[in-house]
């Protein structure tokens, strides 16, 4: 069930849109990890484009609220990290294409 729950959470996080890029945090590569523990405890590790990102609080709150909305989630902890630093090649190919980033090699 933990893998299924993590998948449902990842799907819910696609509703969190970065206000500057206009794209969801999953396809942007901002979600580094979704760990599901016993009792519906969820720990999400995420990042933003830069440490000084003005939308960091908004995105963190959106990720937490979206995860809370998934059935069977009992507790959510969201940690923002900048290790490793976010890079455009962390985006899905579709996001890179839609946002005009050159393909990674």
PyMOL commands that set and color helices and strands:
alter all, ss='L'
color gray80, all
select helices_A, chain A and resi 2-13+38-40+56-68+88-90+93-99
alter helices_A, ss='H'
color red, helices_A
select strands_A, chain A and resi 31-37+41-46+75-80
alter strands_A, ss='S'
color yellow, strands_A
deselect
rebuild
show_as cartoon
